[in-house]
Amino acid sequence: MGVSTRTYARQRGVSHVAVWKAAKAGRIPLEPDGTIDPAKADAVWDQTTDPAKSKIKPEKLKPIPEAAIGSVRETLMEQGLPSGGNVSFVQARTAHEIAKAHLARLKLQERKGELVDRAKASALVFRLAREERDAWANWPARTSALMAAALGVDAHTMQTLLETHVAAHLSTLAEIKPDFR
């Protein structure tokens, strides 16, 4: 025969409502007479209870990797929230919720078509720049005869001169490096 819900709650250091809810949810076993075997309940309680909702002593918790703590601090600092010293579970939960909100916002923007795929945009810009370069490189051959006739000069000389200046200008443009931030 076990102990009552209230007795077990006092032994466990939680409210009797928490014990009642855990028993109702099947997180702790009840004896056939409705009482609780403390040894069985303690073993199951630790495995099935959310640490955010329990009063487990910190020394019983697993160590948290420093990378995870750094990530929490970064997220909190980006939002202008304090993150000095030790990171509490509440701060970690806050950082997690902030990250989930950012991810949800990005997914929404993606579905609305407000976000651009960086790889596709880079490929498109590259293709457009190449097409423009090719158009400028071919321009002297198309227009030099018309310009030479209008000016009364040799068409071949005009084409050679235009190709030289267009190539120089295109090489200057090729030296411009984009700043992707």
C-alpha positions, 0 to 999 in steps of 0.5 A: 500500500502506497501513500496519498497524493498529498503525502507524496506531494509533500515528500516530493516538494510539489503541490498535490495538484501537480501530483494529481495531474501527473497521475491523471496524465499517466506520468506516474503509476498509481497502485490499484487502491489509488495510492502512490508508491513513492519509489516507483513514482520518483523513478518515473517522475524524473524521466517524464517531467518537463524540467521547465515545469519541475523544481529539480535541483540544478546539480541533477541537470546535465551540463549544457555545451558552451556553444549553446550558451553562447548562442542563447547570449547572442540571441538575447543581445540581438534583442537588447535583452540582458544576458550576463553571467550564468544563463538561466532556463528562462533566458534559454527558453526566451532565446528559443522562442525568439528564434522560433518567431524569427524562423516563422517570420522568414517562412511567412516572408518566403511564402509571400514571395518577399524573400529571394533565394541568394543562389538564384539571385546571384546566378541571375545577376551573373547571367544578366551581367554576362548578357550586357557585356556580350551586348556591349562587346558586339555593339561596335561591329553593329554600329561602326559602319553606320557611324563611319558613314556619318562621319566620313571615315574608314569603317574598319578603323572606326570599328577597331577604335570602338572595340578598343574603347569598349573593351577598356571600359568593360575591363574597368567594370569587371574590376568592380567587386560586389559587396555581399552582406 
